[in-house]
Amino acid sequence: MSTTIELTGVGVSDLQEAAVQEATRIMRRARGDRRAATAELLRMLREWELVTDEELSLLTKLGELGFDAADGRIEAEGAYLKARTLRNELVVRRSSPVALAIASSDVGSYTAGETKDGHVVYKKSSPNWQGTLATAGAVIGGALGGAAGGAIGGAIGGIAGKIVDECLD
């Protein structure tokens, strides 16, 4: 199914408004649950054939790791190491640019810190907007520009999410 639309005459404000409306719609349907909304966005990427079944499975695992680390259900350092392994698996498989953009954003949402004894540990940005916004950006970009748009949208969404996380942390 082709979801690419023609961009002639579409301005940045049009894209911003469309993105907000779509994100609001998805969040309402998920009843404010970003974990559920992110899963829905990933399913949309699969329906539009912007990611494969295997990529969807790995991206879902990456998202779950991030949400669990942000919620304190699992240790962030271990989650970070698992996230890097999953991202590396996507790289080795020569995955789609969309999957790689989202995976890189997921790994990038961990931050390094130093303990009193000089060890480096990783902690997940607690609000965890980065993964959600990277996935939403990939969906919006994919709708507008196919795989290339999805990869760019995922990267931009991830950057925006990282900024939000850092401001809310």
C-alpha positions as CSV (number, residue, x, y, z in Angstrom):
1,M,0.0,0.0,0.0
2,S,1.5,3.3,-1.0
3,T,1.0,6.0,1.6
4,T,3.2,8.7,0.1
5,I,1.5,12.0,-0.6
6,E,2.5,14.8,-2.9
7,L,4.3,17.6,-1.0
8,T,3.6,20.4,-3.5
9,G,2.4,23.5,-1.6
10,V,2.8,22.0,1.9
11,G,4.6,24.2,4.3
12,V,6.3,23.5,7.6
13,S,3.3,24.8,9.6
14,D,1.0,22.4,7.7
15,L,3.3,19.5,8.6
16,Q,3.4,20.6,12.3
17,E,-0.3,20.9,12.5
18,A,-0.8,17.5,10.8
19,A,1.7,15.9,13.1
20,V,0.1,17.3,16.3
21,Q,-3.4,16.2,15.1
22,E,-2.2,12.6,14.3
23,A,-0.2,12.3,17.5
24,T,-3.2,13.6,19.5
25,R,-5.5,11.1,17.7
26,I,-3.2,8.2,18.5
27,M,-2.7,9.2,22.1
28,R,-6.5,9.4,22.6
29,R,-7.0,6.0,21.1
30,A,-4.2,4.7,23.4
31,R,-5.9,6.5,26.4
32,G,-2.7,8.4,27.1
33,D,-0.5,5.3,27.3
34,R,2.7,6.1,25.3
35,R,3.7,2.5,25.4
36,A,0.5,1.5,23.6
37,A,0.7,4.5,21.3
38,T,4.3,3.6,20.3
39,A,3.3,0.0,19.6
40,E,0.5,1.3,17.4
41,L,2.9,3.5,15.5
42,L,5.2,0.6,14.9
43,R,2.4,-1.5,13.6
44,M,1.5,1.4,11.2
45,L,5.1,1.3,9.9
46,R,4.8,-2.4,9.3
47,E,1.4,-2.0,7.5
48,W,3.0,0.6,5.2
49,E,5.9,-1.8,4.5
50,L,8.4,0.7,5.9
51,V,9.8,-2.0,8.3
52,T,9.8,-5.8,8.0
53,D,8.3,-8.3,10.5
54,E,11.8,-9.0,11.9
55,E,12.5,-5.3,12.2
56,L,9.1,-4.8,13.9
57,S,10.0,-7.5,16.4
58,L,13.3,-6.0,17.3
59,L,12.0,-2.4,17.4
60,T,9.2,-3.6,19.7
61,K,11.8,-5.2,22.0
62,L,13.9,-2.0,22.0
63,G,10.8,0.1,22.9
64,E,9.9,-2.2,25.7
65,L,13.4,-2.1,27.1
66,G,13.3,1.7,27.1
67,F,9.9,1.9,28.8
68,D,10.9,-0.7,31.4
69,A,14.2,1.1,32.1
70,A,12.4,4.5,32.3
71,D,9.9,3.1,34.7
72,G,12.6,1.5,36.9
73,R,11.4,-2.0,36.2
74,I,14.8,-3.0,35.0
75,E,18.3,-1.7,35.5
76,A,19.1,0.9,32.8
77,E,22.7,-0.2,32.4
78,G,21.6,-3.7,31.4
79,A,18.9,-2.3,29.2
80,Y,21.4,-0.1,27.5
81,L,23.6,-3.1,26.7
82,K,20.7,-5.1,25.4
83,A,19.5,-2.1,23.3
84,R,22.9,-1.8,21.7
85,T,22.9,-5.5,20.9
86,L,19.5,-5.2,19.3
87,R,20.5,-2.1,17.3
88,N,23.7,-3.9,16.2
89,E,21.6,-6.8,15.0
90,L,19.6,-4.4,12.8
91,V,22.8,-2.9,11.4
92,V,24.2,-6.4,10.6
93,R,20.9,-7.4,8.9
94,R,21.2,-4.3,6.7
95,S,17.8,-3.2,7.9
96,S,15.7,-0.4,6.5
97,P,16.7,3.2,7.1
98,V,13.4,3.7,9.1
99,A,14.3,0.8,11.5
100,L,17.8,2.1,11.9
101,A,16.7,5.6,12.7
102,I,14.3,4.4,15.4
103,A,16.8,2.0,16.8
104,S,19.5,4.6,17.0
105,S,17.2,6.9,18.7
106,D,16.3,4.2,21.2
107,V,20.0,3.6,22.0
108,G,20.6,7.4,22.1
109,S,18.0,7.9,24.8
110,Y,20.3,6.4,27.4
111,T,22.7,8.9,29.1
112,A,26.1,8.2,30.7
113,G,26.8,9.1,34.3
114,E,29.7,8.5,36.6
115,T,29.5,7.0,40.0
116,K,31.6,8.2,43.0
117,D,34.1,5.5,42.4
118,G,34.6,6.5,38.8
119,H,32.6,3.8,37.1
120,V,30.4,4.8,34.1
121,V,26.8,3.8,34.2
122,Y,23.9,4.5,31.9
123,K,20.5,5.7,32.9
124,K,17.4,6.0,30.7
125,S,16.0,9.5,30.4
126,S,13.1,9.1,32.7
127,P,10.2,10.7,30.7
128,N,11.2,8.5,27.6
129,W,9.6,10.7,25.0
130,Q,12.5,10.0,22.6
131,G,11.3,6.6,21.4
132,T,7.7,7.7,21.1
133,L,8.6,10.8,19.1
134,A,11.1,9.0,16.9
135,T,8.5,6.5,16.0
136,A,5.8,9.1,15.4
137,G,8.3,11.1,13.3
138,A,9.0,8.0,11.2
139,V,5.2,7.4,10.7
140,I,4.6,11.0,9.6
141,G,7.7,11.1,7.4
142,G,6.9,7.8,5.9
143,A,3.4,9.0,5.0
144,L,4.9,12.0,3.3
145,G,7.9,10.6,1.7
146,G,8.1,6.8,1.9
147,A,11.2,5.1,3.3
148,A,13.4,8.1,2.9
149,G,10.9,10.4,4.6
150,G,10.4,7.8,7.4
151,A,14.1,7.7,8.1
152,I,14.4,11.5,8.2
153,G,11.2,11.8,10.3
154,G,12.5,9.2,12.7
155,A,15.8,11.0,13.2
156,I,14.1,14.4,13.6
157,G,11.5,12.9,16.0
158,G,14.3,11.3,18.0
159,I,16.1,14.5,18.4
160,A,13.0,16.4,19.5
161,G,12.2,13.6,22.0
162,K,15.7,13.8,23.4
163,I,15.3,17.5,23.9
164,V,11.9,17.0,25.6
165,D,13.4,14.2,27.9
166,E,16.3,16.4,28.9
167,C,14.0,19.4,29.7
168,L,11.6,17.2,31.7
169,D,14.3,15.1,33.5
